[in-house]
Structures are given as C-alpha cells and as structure tokens.
Amino acid sequence: MENMLQILPQVLVDGLTLGFMYAVVALGYTMVYGILEFINFSHGEIFMVGAFIGTEVLLIMDALGGLQGLNPFIALLMALVISMIITGMLGVGIERVAYRPLRNSPRLVPLISAIGVSFLLQDVVRFAEALHRDAFYLTGPILFPGKLDIGIAQIPTKALIVIVTAIVLMIVLSFFINKTKWGIAMRAVAQDQSTASLMTINVDKVIMLTFLIGSSLGGATGVLFAQNYGTIDPYIGFILGMKAFTAAVLGGIGNVRGAMVGGVLLGVIESLSGAYLGPLTNGAFGGEYKDVIAFSILILVLLFKPEGLFGEAVKEKV
Amino acid sequence: MALLELSNIHTYYGGIHALKGLTIKVEAGEVVTLIGSNGAGKSTTLKSICGQVKAKEGKVHFNGADITGKKPHDIAALGIAHVPEGRRIFSKLTVRENLEMGAFSVSDKRLVEEGIERAFHYFPRLKERISQKGGTMSGGEQQMLAIARGLMMKPKILMLDEPSMGLAPILVEQIFEIVKELNENGMTILLVEQNANQALSVAHRGYVIQTGQIILQDEAATLLQDPQVREAYLA
C-alpha cells in the first residue's frame, strides 16, 4: 500500500502527459464532428504524420549540426510550427479530395473514405521512411532529457513540455473559437449551415478552416508524442486516435470543452489502471489491461450517457 | 429595371413541381407581399432568390445582375438579407454574437457597432438580452433578433418569411409596425405571409400564390377588397 502511494505522483504525471495529448487530438475529432457530423477516422494518422515530420525536422537539423548550441525551446518550436503547417495543409487537402465530394452521400461513405485515407497515410509514411532510412520506425533526438525534482516525485522535463504546450494550444484555440469572428462563424456553421450561409458565411471555407486547425493540432501532438516516447512508427496513430476519439465521446462529441476534459480524464484513468490494476487484483489483471479499461469506458458512456459529460441530448438535425 | 426580378422561375423538389413559372418584381423602396396558403410555394420563392434552392428554369435578377445559380453566401453578399421561416437564430450563440454574424460581411468594426446600436433602436428588448443565449429567449424576442440580424449587413432588400408565425397578436402588431418603420426609413421589403390581412395592410403591392403560380397581383389596397382574396385568405 505504501509503495502504491509512493508511485502515485509519478502515475499522475504520466496520466496527465498522456491525457493532454489525448485532449488535443480529441479536439480535432470533435471540431470536425461538430460541423459535419462525420468522424474523421484519418485524424489519428494526421497525428502520426505530424510525429514523423517533427522528428525528421529535428534529425535533419541535428545532421546539419544545427541542434548543437541551439536553445531546445527554439528547436521544439521550429519542429512544432513546421509540423503544424504541413499537417494542417494535409488535413485541408484530404477534406478537399476525399470528403467534400462525398458530403451529400450516405454517412457510411465518407467514413469508409476516411479509413482508406488512414491506410494510405500509414503506407506512404512507412514506404518513405523505409526508402530513406532503411527502417520504418524512427528515433529522434530528445530535446529535454532532464528531470525536475519537486520533492515528492521527479518529473521528466519532457512531460512538463508536453503538458504546457498542450495547455497553450488549448488556450489559443479557446480564444479563437470564442472571441474571433471566424471562430464564432465556426460555431454558427456547426449549428445551422444553411442559415450561416445567409449571413454571407462561406460554409466551405469554414469547413476548410476547421480541418486546418484540427489537423495542425493533431500534428503538433505528434511532435509532442515523439518527444515524450522517443521512438515512433507509422502505426502509432491508430491506437492513439481511437483513444482520443474515446475521449471526445466521453466529453460529448462536438463539444470543445468536453474533448479537453475527456482527454485528460481518460489519460489519468488509463495511467491509474495501468499502475494499480495488477497490485489491486493480486496480479489477476495486469497493467496491460489498461486499454480494456479505456474502451470499456467508451462502451459504458455510449450505453448510459451517449451525449457525454458535456454534451446535450442529441437532436436529429432536420 | 426593378431591384429584384424573378422571371418564369421553375423549381422542383425531387419530383414535385413547386414553382411553375413564377414572375414577380420588387421595386426599390417598396414593400411587396407574397401571400398564399401553406405549401403554395411562398418559402420556396424566397429560397430560389437566396440560392438555397436552385431554379431549374428562369432567371433571378438583382440590382441589374443575373444571380441565378449563385451560391447563397455570394447572393447574400450582394445585399439580400433573408430572415428565414422559423427564425433560425443561432440558439447557442449570444444575442450579440448572433448580431455579429449578421454583420459577417462588414469588416469595419465601427460599422458593426453602429449596426448593433441601430438594432437596439428598433428592438430595445434585445439590449437587455445582449449576453443571453439566443435559444433562451421567447419566440417574439427570437423573431426580433432574426430581423435585427438580417439588418446587420445593411441590405438593399430584406426578405421576411412568415415573421408573424406563432406569435401573440400584440407581438404581431409590433413586428408589422417595425416593418412599416423600416420601409419609411428606406428599406425595400419582400414579405411572405399567411397572415394576409396584416401583410396587405403594410404592403404597397401584393402577389397571391397558389400551387406554385401567381394567380393575382395588384395594389395591396385593391387586393384587400378583392372578393376572391377576402374569401380565401381573409376569412
């Protein structure tokens, strides 16, 4: 028992690190769903592409000798910005090519298109990396290797970087959605597209903007993920995407605040179950059951509170 | 040329021939009303103007330009404000945000603030509700907000679809008073109504639509006296 309490701060930090990553990726799912009522299943792969771009940027900078003596914050910022720009544009391109032509089709059709895009992105990245590096996994330079001693626990600096960056991204997004003209237009379009167009709002442009923002947030999280875990491969997007989607449903899909809370909550629950399931059940269930716990939450939410923690009871749109 | 002109518009909903060769005209400065019973094609006419429904045949001209087949946001940007049936305010946005969305095409922030002040002049009630969510207001207040939101873009024409629907008689009076006042201040208005009596009493001219066709058109005062109109719509 004493031992369990001792590791608690560490477990919580791990959970928060994971949870904030889920939260930022969940925002991409929830924003697109809010407007199109469409689950963009390729969003996890956008996250993965972001991880590769960020890591490649750092590796290339390192190879050119640019990382030596460079402030790690500036290196991280460069990796984040480049990754966000490219994944943002990738998201917009995917919407244009793979989703927009299907917007008036039955709902299942764009969903299948999204799954196709997922496989495509996985294989393109695997192919490119195999060609270029002779291996499809990638280990990048870790910019923040240190640990911060806060007395009760030692917090890895990179975990703090993840959490702080994620919080900054969420604050900027909240400001954009709540206070700017295009942000308000985004909410208006989410509620009523045809009426929004009567206000001279170009709905297609708002949808593009939604994909741009959602995808660049996903890409940024990929960079953070790579920094936190070191090694990445083209398949990291699937399970993380599913978890982030679970987080979005937990918070109430379509609801921005819900995605943030749902992500953090899911990360902490997962970390707690990973650490304590074994000791609490005398080893009958080990930490490897943490994914079972995460997806059981998804099922329970869908059964008992399908609108999620922050969502409103679903009304069919007419 | 009239400010707004529909010539020989044919519109289909799936297999249903909703508008059968509709021709109407609105001159600048007029209040024109389109009356008719439920399902006659009144809303479809407005939707054909604002681009939400594509006309299969015929032309819509506005301010001298052919706007047939253009996208709704481009048509709105030309100065056509459409206050849709059922108000369709953004219920999760505040009153202020609703008004700001009405002024989406206005890039000068000062002009937006002026527009909001103007909206408060016509609808003082909205000022008290400024930071309230649109969906929490009463039906009458929502209708006021919908009209105010339409006015925010400083349109050349205001199209109102059944503004009296579901409102208490006293509120209906108020809404029509405002329609009158807006017109006296120079606004051109195309008013779609089931409430023919009220509509004809504020309008200059009127059209009577039945199963997608104009069956009567005249000065509003004349239509008010017309035995056919009296029997069908004013009874």
Interface residues (C-beta under 8 A of the other chain):
Chain A: K181 I184 A185 R187 A188 Q191 D192 S194 T195 A196 S197 L198 M199 T200 I201 N202 V203
Chain B: C50 Q52 K71 P72 H73 A76 A77 A81 H82 P84 R88 F90 S91 K92 L93 E97 E100 M101 G102 F104 S105 R149 M153
